[in-house]
């Protein structure tokens, strides 16, 4: 099956890199000409990838079409295209669930909304999706952890957690910078901080959702270093500000979708 990408930004490029690595370039991939720099680089990097001249050329050549444009562009871009009933259309656009897609592409194609993250290029990380068409699940199963939202509403809410990714990376960068300011070699600082965060995530996956706070507390010694750090952040309102930022992001996503 030929896979087509409308919009070749950073995220689409990461997905293409992951697909080519996972499937050893066995799927033909066509990408739209914009951005020129990214689409040209993908075609140069992977034998299975070729650039097309237009978005409609992507649709015409593909059995599964991935759409990764900015939210305000989604409706006008899709409305200008003619899709076939035997196609699957997958949106990477936050807030663009099946109802939005159906209005834009018509009654025929199978629809899916997916929120991959940049680490999909390395076949790691969560891949949030709704609905979960079998062909899409089979294609993406080797690229990370598939997370199936049960409804469009749940999908929209879980997307907000994905918005915290760059904030988490910023926190990691601050920790690395602090260590290097204390003469820890940069590579050692990076390796330690990233291993710490990775192990925290893996440990959390073995913990019941309602037990996460109890497990966190069990890792602290009263008056110890971890307890002091968390208490200092809590007293400064850090955790409350984090929640407020997520809720503000949710409101921003609603404005973008309107």
C-alpha positions as a printed NumPy array, in Angstrom:
array([[  0.   ,   0.   ,   0.   ],
       [  1.205,   3.504,  -0.805],
       [  1.22 ,   5.956,   2.094],
       [  0.723,   9.664,   1.426],
       [  1.585,  12.687,   3.572],
       [ -0.067,  16.072,   3.167],
       [  2.077,  18.543,   5.08 ],
       [  5.674,  17.515,   5.649],
       [  6.69 ,  19.271,   8.826],
       [  8.763,  18.031,  11.725],
       [  6.146,  15.556,  12.991],
       [  5.359,  14.083,   9.58 ],
       [  9.095,  13.66 ,   8.957],
       [  9.459,  11.784,  12.257],
       [  6.584,   9.459,  11.295],
       [  8.105,   8.804,   7.868],
       [ 11.503,   8.067,   9.44 ],
       [  9.865,   5.641,  11.869],
       [  7.821,   3.893,   9.186],
       [ 10.807,   3.456,   6.89 ],
       [ 12.897,   2.027,   9.73 ],
       [ 10.157,  -0.271,  11.021],
       [  9.146,  -1.613,   7.617],
       [ 12.544,  -1.518,   5.893],
       [ 11.257,   0.768,   3.134],
       [  8.7  ,  -1.837,   1.978],
       [  5.896,   0.752,   1.812],
       [  5.996,   3.327,  -0.956],
       [  5.595,   6.802,   0.517],
       [  4.63 ,   9.988,  -1.312],
       [  4.951,  13.395,   0.346],
       [  3.568,  16.79 ,  -0.541],
       [  6.055,  19.411,  -1.735],
       [  5.741,  21.617,   1.353],
       [  7.858,  22.141,   3.206],
       [ 10.342,  21.907,   0.362],
       [ 13.343,  21.479,   2.651],
       [ 11.811,  18.654,   4.692],
       [ 10.207,  16.802,   1.789],
       [ 13.412,  16.975,  -0.251],
       [ 15.448,  15.679,   2.679],
       [ 13.046,  12.767,   3.219],
       [ 13.243,  11.749,  -0.437],
       [ 17.035,  11.903,  -0.293],
       [ 17.162,   9.9  ,   2.945],
       [ 14.775,   7.071,   2.071],
       [ 14.582,   5.12 ,  -1.22 ],
       [ 10.852,   4.506,  -0.658],
       [  9.977,   8.209,  -0.455],
       [  9.214,  10.476,  -3.384],
       [  7.96 ,  14.052,  -3.585],
       [  4.822,  14.925,  -5.517],
       [  3.807,  18.18 ,  -7.137],
       [  0.599,  18.801,  -5.182],
       [ -1.647,  17.645,  -2.352],
       [ -4.077,  16.122,  -4.851],
       [ -1.231,  14.091,  -6.347],
       [ -0.608,  12.671,  -2.86 ],
       [ -4.27 ,  11.679,  -2.527],
       [ -4.426,  10.158,  -6.01 ],
       [ -1.372,   7.968,  -5.378],
       [ -2.201,   6.749,  -1.859],
       [ -4.303,   4.16 ,  -0.119],
       [ -3.726,   5.765,   3.288],
       [ -3.387,   9.541,   3.572],
       [ -1.879,  11.32 ,   6.597],
       [ -2.701,  14.973,   7.143],
       [ -0.288,  17.077,   9.184],
       [ -1.159,  20.726,   8.581],
       [ -1.823,  23.568,  11.02 ],
       [ -5.336,  23.506,  12.564],
       [ -6.638,  26.602,  10.708],
       [ -5.456,  25.08 ,   7.421],
       [ -7.166,  21.718,   7.833],
       [-10.647,  22.451,   6.476],
       [ -9.582,  24.528,   3.447],
       [ -6.817,  22.065,   2.529],
       [ -9.061,  18.993,   2.711],
       [-12.048,  20.705,   1.092],
       [ -9.956,  21.315,  -2.022],
       [ -9.16 ,  17.609,  -2.422],
       [-11.082,  14.663,  -3.902],
       [-10.812,  11.48 ,  -1.831],
       [-11.876,   7.934,  -2.728],
       [-14.185,   5.742,  -0.693],
       [-11.542,   2.99 ,  -0.42 ],
       [ -9.013,   5.263,   1.304],
       [ -8.117,   5.778,   4.957],
       [ -7.515,   9.357,   6.086],
       [ -5.511,   9.902,   9.281],
       [ -5.296,  13.346,  10.878],
       [ -2.311,  14.357,  13.   ],
       [ -4.085,  17.618,  13.855],
       [ -5.088,  18.144,  17.477],
       [ -8.805,  18.904,  17.709],
       [ -9.519,  17.427,  14.273],
       [-11.463,  14.307,  15.168],
       [-13.604,  12.111,  12.909],
       [-16.506,  14.588,  12.797],
       [-14.273,  17.37 ,  11.481],
       [-12.651,  15.016,   9.   ],
       [-15.971,  13.645,   7.774],
       [-17.267,  17.102,   6.973],
       [-14.115,  17.797,   4.963],
       [-13.481,  14.521,   3.093],
       [-17.008,  13.247,   2.514],
       [-18.849,  10.031,   3.439],
       [-16.543,   7.412,   1.933],
       [-13.064,   7.143,   3.477],
       [-12.234,   5.383,   6.747],
       [-11.177,   8.011,   9.292],
       [ -8.759,   8.162,  12.211],
       [ -7.225,  10.864,  14.376],
       [ -3.721,  10.145,  15.661],
       [ -1.336,  12.072,  17.887],
       [  2.197,  10.714,  17.428],
       [  5.185,  12.399,  19.062],
       [  8.622,  13.181,  17.599],
       [ 10.262,  10.147,  19.247],
       [  8.238,   7.968,  16.877],
       [ 11.236,   8.392,  14.565],
       [ 13.068,   6.077,  16.999],
       [ 10.023,   3.802,  17.378],
       [  9.375,   4.931,  20.927],
       [  6.617,   6.702,  22.8  ],
       [  2.804,   6.729,  22.939],
       [  0.689,   6.873,  19.782],
       [ -2.761,   8.124,  20.744],
       [ -5.545,   7.306,  18.286],
       [ -9.33 ,   7.251,  17.767],
       [-10.917,   5.323,  16.22 ],
       [ -8.515,   2.403,  15.734],
       [ -8.842,   1.018,  12.178],
       [ -7.083,  -2.375,  12.   ],
       [ -4.914,  -1.382,   9.026],
       [ -3.648,   1.71 ,  10.859],
       [ -2.972,  -0.282,  14.031],
       [ -1.019,  -2.917,  12.108],
       [  1.057,  -0.275,  10.349],
       [  1.951,   1.614,  13.534],
       [  2.287,  -1.273,  15.996],
       [  6.102,  -1.456,  15.544],
       [  6.513,   2.303,  16.019],
       [  5.591,   2.731,  19.698],
       [  2.853,   2.107,  22.241],
       [ -0.625,   2.3  ,  20.711],
       [ -3.123,   4.   ,  23.034],
       [ -6.748,   3.743,  21.875],
       [ -9.032,   6.513,  23.12 ],
       [-12.571,   5.258,  23.638],
       [-14.261,   8.397,  22.307],
       [-13.547,  11.64 ,  20.513],
       [-14.004,  13.472,  23.814],
       [-11.427,  11.279,  25.556],
       [ -9.09 ,  11.737,  22.603],
       [ -9.348,  15.52 ,  22.828],
       [ -8.63 ,  15.456,  26.566],
       [ -5.658,  13.103,  26.307],
       [ -4.16 ,  15.31 ,  23.589],
       [ -3.6  ,  17.93 ,  26.287],
       [ -1.119,  15.653,  28.049],
       [  0.867,  15.45 ,  24.813],
       [  1.133,  19.236,  24.856],
       [  3.355,  18.944,  27.944],
       [  6.113,  17.182,  25.976],
       [  8.265,  20.218,  25.257],
       [  7.809,  21.429,  28.84 ],
       [  9.138,  18.109,  30.094],
       [ 12.064,  18.4  ,  27.7  ],
       [ 12.67 ,  21.924,  28.969],
       [ 12.745,  20.628,  32.542],
       [ 15.231,  17.948,  31.52 ],
       [ 17.391,  20.563,  29.784],
       [ 17.389,  22.716,  32.934],
       [ 18.543,  19.745,  35.024],
       [ 21.32 ,  18.987,  32.541],
       [ 22.389,  22.643,  32.487],
       [ 22.503,  22.753,  36.273],
       [ 24.676,  19.634,  36.428],
       [ 27.069,  20.955,  33.792],
       [ 27.306,  24.252,  35.704],
       [ 28.667,  22.13 ,  38.567],
       [ 31.336,  20.673,  36.279],
       [ 29.568,  17.433,  35.412],
       [ 30.572,  16.552,  31.812],
       [ 27.663,  17.334,  29.43 ],
       [ 27.269,  13.771,  28.13 ],
       [ 27.269,  12.319,  31.643],
       [ 24.717,  14.936,  32.735],
       [ 22.444,  14.17 ,  29.797],
       [ 22.722,  10.403,  30.215],
       [ 21.905,  10.57 ,  33.915],
       [ 18.907,  12.905,  33.59 ],
       [ 17.377,  11.051,  30.641],
       [ 17.892,   7.652,  32.288],
       [ 16.226,   9.048,  35.428],
       [ 13.184,  10.232,  33.479],
       [ 13.009,   7.064,  31.379],
       [ 13.14 ,   4.809,  34.446],
       [ 10.476,   6.935,  36.141],
       [  8.159,   6.401,  33.181],
       [  8.81 ,   2.668,  33.032],
       [  8.196,   2.338,  36.783],
       [  4.991,   4.331,  36.451],
       [  3.68 ,   1.935,  33.794],
       [  3.8  ,  -0.893,  36.353],
       [  1.843,   1.147,  38.91 ],
       [ -1.943,   1.372,  39.173],
       [ -3.194,   4.842,  38.129],
       [ -4.718,   5.574,  41.544],
       [ -1.488,   4.567,  43.307],
       [  0.926,   6.922,  41.557],
       [  0.891,   9.543,  44.315],
       [  1.328,   6.912,  47.021],
       [  4.269,   5.399,  45.171],
       [  5.831,   8.848,  44.816],
       [  5.5  ,   9.405,  48.558],
       [  6.969,   5.963,  49.279],
       [ 10.127,   6.974,  47.406],
       [ 10.723,   9.887,  49.78 ],
       [ 12.452,   9.881,  53.136],
       [ 10.821,  12.435,  55.472],
       [ 13.155,  15.39 ,  55.555],
       [ 15.232,  13.857,  52.757],
       [ 16.352,  15.366,  49.476],
       [ 13.447,  14.261,  47.277],
       [ 10.898,  15.371,  49.854],
       [ 12.608,  18.747,  50.194],
       [ 12.636,  19.313,  46.423],
       [  8.971,  18.346,  45.931],
       [  7.815,  20.375,  48.95 ],
       [  9.706,  23.433,  47.737],
       [  8.079,  23.168,  44.319],
       [  4.646,  22.606,  45.874],
       [  4.95 ,  25.617,  48.154],
       [  5.963,  27.755,  45.173],
       [  2.773,  26.697,  43.371],
       [  4.674,  24.766,  40.695],
       [  2.236,  21.839,  40.47 ],
       [ -0.804,  24.136,  40.486],
       [  0.779,  26.208,  37.717],
       [  1.39 ,  23.057,  35.683],
       [ -2.301,  22.126,  35.892],
       [ -3.296,  25.687,  35.028],
       [ -1.05 ,  25.563,  31.952],
       [ -2.726,  22.348,  30.752],
       [ -6.188,  23.849,  31.235],
       [ -5.111,  27.   ,  29.394],
       [ -3.816,  24.802,  26.571],
       [ -7.189,  23.042,  26.402],
       [ -8.94 ,  26.392,  25.991],
       [ -6.412,  27.377,  23.305],
       [ -7.079,  24.108,  21.434],
       [-10.816,  24.901,  21.443],
       [-10.177,  28.343,  19.957],
       [ -7.995,  26.842,  17.225],
       [-10.681,  24.302,  16.319],
       [-13.421,  26.934,  15.993]])
